[in-house]
Every structure is written in structure tokens, then in C-alpha cells.
Amino acid sequence: MDSDGARGVLLGLACGDALGRPVEFSSPAAIDAEHGRLTEMVGHGTWNQPAGTVTDDTDQALCIARSVVDRGSFDPADVASRFVAWYESDPFDVGRMTARSLRELQGGASWDAAGQRVWERSPEGQNAGNGSVMRTPPLAIPYATDWDRLAAVSRQSSTITHADPRCVDGCAILNLTVAGYLADADAPLRQALAFVDDAPAALTDALEPLAAGETPPTLETSGYVVHSLQTALHDALTAESAADAIVTAVNRGGDADTIGAIAGAVAGARFGASDLPERWLAAVDDCEGMASLADDLLDLS
């Protein structure tokens, strides 16, 4: 593994998040009408924030990354406490299941009970969002060569707020794919799916065609974890550059910041931070700090 790939995971995630933030919830037609093909960091739009502003996707990913560096390994209770502290800072964007789980934590629930309680009370259609997969890629850096441990910590990181098996195993599959790219594996997604061989059928049915080089007839941009993973992985695996992956994902609209963040993390691992446009990195706050944090995660591997 090299520093360029590790940095690409965090910086790609942040760039995808920031590029997609102003067009979150927009349709492709609305994006085209206002921006043409959106390739630049723009201000205002959804959430009315300055150009380059990241959302809860990057904020929570950094909570995980900083916890791992500070503690020397993944500590789910520490990560949960950092999520609560972030939530109490009144962020402008936070997902519904995440907010409900963090309120459970505020009320005294343990890290492994809060998300479970929320999931058990949530009806189908509202119980498997993408709020844990978007933040999980930093874990692929320190555990890239220990797949048993990486799968375990990825699942634990999801459980804090998203306990549905599609989310839990989705985090494992995503991180194993990222780890595969960091280690120059021959077929990262196919190997990840083979490793998580008991994943829910909804996940495997959506992702196995991608691993076989096929393009699904439709690529959805909802906040459903299966849709988000399928679309983001498709765009990251078929892109010719990190920027191509992120721009393609974001211009699909819908949950543009999160799908962009996931695609960016995977493409960042695949192509490296050096492949990301300098103008994007200049617009996103504290990219130097994120690059340093990625190096610190790499030192733990």
C-alpha cells in the first residue's frame, strides 16, 4: 500500500461529498438545467452552504478516522461518543436513522444497542439507509491486509446507527473492495463478495453483476443502501479517473452527496489522491489535515 491510495480514500470521499452537496435531492434534469454537467465545486444549492462544504458523510468518516488514530485501533464505544459530540454540535445535515440512534446513545444506550433498537422499530423501506456505508471507508486503510478484522470492524461501525444486515454487510463489502484496491488486488469487488459469502440476497443480487463487468439496466440514486452501493460502485469501477467517477455519480442526482462520497472513496483508492483535481482539493476545507490523517491510518496497518 502507498500513501497516495490511502489519501485518495479520505480525499475522494470528501470531494464526492462536497461536489454533490449543492445538488442533493435534485433530478438529473434540474442539475443539467442549472449547471450543465456539474464538474466544479459550487456554493448555495441544497443546504445553502459555501462551495466545497462537506456534509455529515465526511464529518462522520473523520470521527471514525480520528478515533482509530487516537486509540490505535477501532473502538466502537469511542466512535459512538464522537458521533454524539458531533451531533450535539448541531450539524446542518444528519440522516434520520442516525439521529434517532444518536438520541438513543444520549439516553444511555450502549453502542451496540442504540442502532439495533432503532432498526427494530423501523418499518421496511425506512430501515436500511446508506448512512453507515458513506462514513466507513477510513477503516479500510489500517485493516487493508487483515480482512477478518476489517470485516468485523466494518460491521461494528455500521451497527452503532444502522443494524440492518444490508447495511452491516454492505459496510464490510465496501471496505473490502476499497482494501482490495489499496492492495492492488485483481478483482476487488468479486473478492469482497466471495469473502462475505453470507450477505443478504438483496446485496449480492445488486453487486454480483458489477463484479462480472455487467451494467444493471437501471441505477437508482435513492438513500436505500443497496441502491447507493450499486450505483456508486458501478461508477467507481467503470470510471477512467477519480474525477470521472465522482462527476458521473453526482450528476445522477438524488442522494448525490452520499453516492458521490462512496464513489469517491473507492475511486480514490483505485486511482490515488494525486488523480483528484487540484481545484477541488483547494475548495474543500482542511484537505492537508485529511491527507495527514490518512497517513496516520496507514501507519497503523
C-alpha positions as CSV (number, residue, x, y, z in Angstrom):
1,M,0.0,0.0,0.0
2,D,1.1,3.5,-0.6
3,S,0.2,6.9,0.8
4,D,-1.4,8.1,-2.5
5,G,-4.1,5.4,-2.3
6,A,-4.7,5.9,1.4
7,R,-5.0,9.6,0.9
8,G,-7.3,9.0,-2.0
9,V,-9.8,7.2,0.2
10,L,-10.4,10.2,2.5
11,L,-9.9,13.0,-0.1
12,G,-12.0,11.2,-2.7
13,L,-14.8,10.8,-0.2
14,A,-14.7,14.4,0.8
15,C,-14.6,15.6,-2.8
16,G,-17.5,13.5,-3.8
17,D,-19.5,14.7,-0.8
18,A,-18.7,18.4,-1.4
19,L,-19.4,18.2,-5.2
20,G,-22.7,16.5,-4.6
21,R,-23.8,18.6,-1.6
22,P,-25.4,21.5,-3.5
23,V,-27.4,19.2,-5.8
24,E,-28.6,16.7,-3.2
25,F,-32.2,15.7,-3.9
26,S,-32.1,17.3,-7.4
27,S,-33.0,15.4,-10.5
28,P,-30.5,15.0,-13.4
29,A,-32.6,17.3,-15.5
30,A,-32.6,20.0,-12.8
31,I,-28.8,19.7,-12.4
32,D,-28.4,20.0,-16.2
33,A,-30.6,23.0,-16.4
34,E,-28.7,24.9,-13.8
35,H,-25.1,23.7,-14.2
36,G,-24.9,21.7,-17.4
37,R,-22.6,18.9,-16.4
38,L,-21.6,19.7,-12.8
39,T,-17.8,19.5,-12.6
40,E,-16.9,22.4,-10.3
41,M,-17.5,23.0,-6.6
42,V,-20.4,25.4,-6.4
43,G,-22.0,27.2,-3.5
44,H,-25.5,27.5,-2.1
45,G,-28.0,25.0,-3.6
46,T,-29.1,22.3,-1.1
47,W,-28.3,23.4,2.4
48,N,-27.2,26.8,1.2
49,Q,-23.5,26.4,2.1
50,P,-20.3,27.8,0.5
51,A,-18.6,25.9,-2.3
52,G,-16.5,23.0,-1.1
53,T,-18.6,22.4,2.1
54,V,-18.8,18.8,3.2
55,T,-21.7,17.2,5.0
56,D,-22.4,14.5,7.6
57,D,-20.8,11.9,5.2
58,T,-17.3,13.4,5.7
59,D,-17.9,14.6,9.2
60,Q,-18.7,11.1,10.5
61,A,-15.9,9.5,8.4
62,L,-13.5,11.8,10.1
63,C,-14.9,10.9,13.5
64,I,-14.0,7.3,12.7
65,A,-10.6,8.1,11.3
66,R,-9.6,10.3,14.3
67,S,-10.8,7.8,16.8
68,V,-8.8,5.0,15.2
69,V,-5.7,7.1,15.2
70,D,-6.1,8.4,18.7
71,R,-6.9,5.0,20.2
72,G,-4.6,3.0,18.0
73,S,-7.4,0.6,16.8
74,F,-11.1,0.6,16.2
75,D,-13.0,1.3,19.5
76,P,-16.8,1.3,18.7
77,A,-17.7,2.9,22.1
78,D,-15.3,5.8,21.4
79,V,-16.6,6.2,17.9
80,A,-20.1,6.3,19.2
81,S,-19.2,9.0,21.7
82,R,-17.6,11.1,18.9
83,F,-20.7,10.7,16.8
84,V,-22.8,12.1,19.8
85,A,-20.4,15.0,20.3
86,W,-20.7,15.8,16.5
87,Y,-24.5,15.5,16.7
88,E,-24.6,17.9,19.6
89,S,-22.6,20.5,17.6
90,D,-25.8,21.0,15.6
91,P,-24.7,19.9,12.1
92,F,-26.8,21.2,9.2
93,D,-27.3,17.7,7.8
94,V,-27.9,14.4,9.6
95,G,-29.8,11.3,8.5
96,R,-33.0,10.2,10.2
97,M,-31.8,6.8,11.4
98,T,-28.5,8.3,12.5
99,A,-30.2,11.0,14.5
100,R,-32.6,8.5,16.1
101,S,-29.7,6.2,17.1
102,L,-27.6,9.0,18.4
103,R,-30.5,10.1,20.6
104,E,-30.6,6.6,22.0
105,L,-26.9,6.9,22.8
106,Q,-27.6,10.2,24.5
107,G,-30.2,8.4,26.6
108,G,-27.7,5.9,27.8
109,A,-27.9,3.1,25.3
110,S,-24.7,1.2,24.6
111,W,-23.0,1.5,21.1
112,D,-24.3,-2.0,20.1
113,A,-27.9,-1.4,21.3
114,A,-28.8,2.0,20.0
115,G,-28.9,1.2,16.3
116,Q,-30.5,-2.2,17.0
117,R,-33.4,-0.5,18.9
118,V,-34.0,2.0,16.1
119,W,-33.9,-0.7,13.4
120,E,-36.3,-2.9,15.3
121,R,-38.8,0.0,15.4
122,S,-38.4,0.9,11.7
123,P,-40.6,-0.4,9.0
124,E,-39.3,-1.9,5.8
125,G,-38.4,1.0,3.5
126,Q,-37.2,3.1,6.3
127,N,-34.7,0.7,7.9
128,A,-31.8,0.3,5.6
129,G,-30.4,3.7,4.7
130,N,-26.9,4.5,3.4
131,G,-25.9,6.5,6.5
132,S,-23.3,3.9,7.7
133,V,-21.7,2.9,4.4
134,M,-20.9,6.5,3.5
135,R,-18.7,7.0,6.5
136,T,-17.0,3.6,6.8
137,P,-14.1,3.7,4.2
138,P,-11.4,5.1,6.5
139,L,-11.4,1.7,8.2
140,A,-10.1,0.1,5.0
141,I,-6.8,1.8,5.4
142,P,-5.4,0.4,8.7
143,Y,-7.0,-3.0,8.2
144,A,-6.4,-3.4,4.5
145,T,-4.4,-6.6,4.9
146,D,-6.4,-8.2,7.7
147,W,-9.7,-9.0,6.1
148,D,-11.2,-10.8,9.0
149,R,-10.6,-7.8,11.3
150,L,-11.7,-5.3,8.6
151,A,-15.0,-7.1,8.0
152,A,-15.6,-7.3,11.8
153,V,-14.9,-3.6,12.5
154,S,-16.8,-2.5,9.4
155,R,-19.9,-4.4,10.7
156,Q,-19.5,-2.9,14.2
157,S,-19.2,0.6,12.8
158,S,-22.5,0.2,11.0
159,T,-24.3,-1.3,14.0
160,I,-23.8,1.9,16.0
161,T,-26.6,3.5,13.9
162,H,-27.6,1.1,11.2
163,A,-28.1,-2.5,12.3
164,D,-29.9,-3.9,9.3
165,P,-27.9,-6.8,7.7
166,R,-27.9,-5.0,4.4
167,C,-26.2,-2.0,6.0
168,V,-23.9,-4.1,8.2
169,D,-22.7,-6.4,5.4
170,G,-22.7,-3.5,2.9
171,C,-20.1,-1.8,5.0
172,A,-18.0,-4.9,5.0
173,I,-18.2,-5.4,1.3
174,L,-17.5,-1.8,0.5
175,N,-14.4,-1.7,2.8
176,L,-13.1,-5.0,1.5
177,T,-13.4,-3.6,-2.0
178,V,-11.5,-0.4,-1.0
179,A,-8.9,-2.6,0.7
180,G,-8.6,-4.6,-2.5
181,Y,-7.8,-1.5,-4.5
182,L,-5.3,-0.3,-1.9
183,A,-3.5,-3.7,-2.1
184,D,-3.7,-3.9,-6.0
185,A,-6.0,-6.9,-6.0
186,D,-7.0,-8.4,-9.3
187,A,-10.8,-8.1,-8.8
188,P,-11.6,-6.2,-5.6
189,L,-15.4,-6.4,-5.6
190,R,-15.5,-10.0,-6.7
191,Q,-13.1,-11.0,-3.9
192,A,-15.0,-8.9,-1.4
193,L,-18.3,-10.7,-2.3
194,A,-16.6,-14.0,-2.1
195,F,-15.3,-13.2,1.4
196,V,-18.7,-12.0,2.7
197,D,-20.4,-15.1,1.4
198,D,-23.5,-14.9,3.6
199,A,-24.6,-11.4,2.7
200,P,-28.3,-10.7,2.2
201,A,-29.5,-11.6,-1.3
202,A,-30.6,-8.0,-1.9
203,L,-26.9,-7.0,-1.8
204,T,-25.5,-9.9,-3.7
205,D,-28.1,-9.7,-6.4
206,A,-27.3,-6.0,-6.9
207,L,-23.5,-6.3,-6.7
208,E,-22.6,-9.6,-8.4
209,P,-23.4,-8.3,-11.9
210,L,-21.0,-5.4,-11.3
211,A,-18.3,-7.8,-10.2
212,A,-18.9,-9.7,-13.5
213,G,-18.5,-6.5,-15.5
214,E,-22.1,-6.0,-16.3
215,T,-24.1,-2.8,-16.1
216,P,-27.6,-3.0,-14.5
217,P,-30.5,-1.8,-16.6
218,T,-31.2,0.9,-14.1
219,L,-29.0,2.6,-11.5
220,E,-31.0,4.2,-8.7
221,T,-30.0,7.2,-6.6
222,S,-32.2,6.8,-3.5
223,G,-30.9,6.7,0.0
224,Y,-31.5,2.9,0.2
225,V,-28.2,1.3,1.0
226,V,-28.4,-1.3,-1.8
227,H,-29.1,1.4,-4.4
228,S,-26.4,3.6,-3.2
229,L,-23.7,0.9,-3.2
230,Q,-24.7,-0.5,-6.6
231,T,-24.6,2.9,-8.2
232,A,-21.5,4.2,-6.5
233,L,-19.6,1.0,-7.1
234,H,-20.6,0.9,-10.7
235,D,-19.4,4.4,-11.3
236,A,-16.1,3.9,-9.4
237,L,-15.3,0.6,-11.1
238,T,-16.0,1.7,-14.6
239,A,-14.5,5.2,-14.5
240,E,-11.4,6.3,-16.3
241,S,-10.3,8.6,-13.4
242,A,-11.3,9.5,-9.9
243,A,-12.9,12.7,-11.1
244,D,-14.8,10.8,-13.8
245,A,-16.3,8.5,-11.1
246,I,-17.3,11.4,-8.9
247,V,-18.7,13.6,-11.6
248,T,-20.7,10.7,-13.1
249,A,-22.1,9.8,-9.7
250,V,-23.0,13.3,-8.6
251,N,-24.7,14.2,-11.9
252,R,-27.2,11.3,-11.4
253,G,-28.8,13.5,-8.7
254,G,-30.9,12.0,-5.9
255,D,-28.7,11.4,-2.9
256,A,-25.9,13.0,-4.8
257,D,-23.5,13.8,-1.9
258,T,-23.6,10.3,-0.4
259,I,-23.3,8.4,-3.7
260,G,-20.6,10.8,-4.7
261,A,-18.8,10.2,-1.4
262,I,-18.9,6.4,-1.7
263,A,-17.8,6.5,-5.4
264,G,-15.1,9.0,-4.4
265,A,-13.7,6.8,-1.7
266,V,-13.5,3.7,-3.9
267,A,-12.1,5.7,-6.9
268,G,-9.7,7.4,-4.6
269,A,-8.3,4.1,-3.5
270,R,-8.2,2.9,-7.1
271,F,-6.5,5.9,-8.7
272,G,-4.9,7.7,-5.8
273,A,-5.3,11.2,-4.3
274,S,-2.9,12.5,-7.0
275,D,-5.6,11.9,-9.6
276,L,-8.1,14.2,-7.9
277,P,-8.3,17.7,-9.4
278,E,-6.3,20.3,-7.5
279,R,-9.1,22.9,-7.9
280,W,-11.4,20.5,-5.9
281,L,-8.8,20.0,-3.2
282,A,-8.3,23.7,-2.9
283,A,-12.0,24.3,-2.4
284,V,-12.5,21.6,0.3
285,D,-11.6,22.7,3.9
286,D,-8.5,21.1,5.5
287,C,-7.5,18.7,2.8
288,E,-4.0,18.8,4.2
289,G,-5.3,17.6,7.5
290,M,-7.2,14.8,5.9
291,A,-4.1,13.7,4.0
292,S,-2.1,13.7,7.2
293,L,-4.9,11.7,8.9
294,A,-4.8,9.1,6.1
295,D,-1.0,8.8,6.6
296,D,-1.6,8.2,10.3
297,L,-4.1,5.5,9.5
298,L,-1.7,3.9,7.1
299,D,1.0,3.8,9.8
300,L,-1.3,1.6,11.8
301,S,-1.6,-1.0,9.1
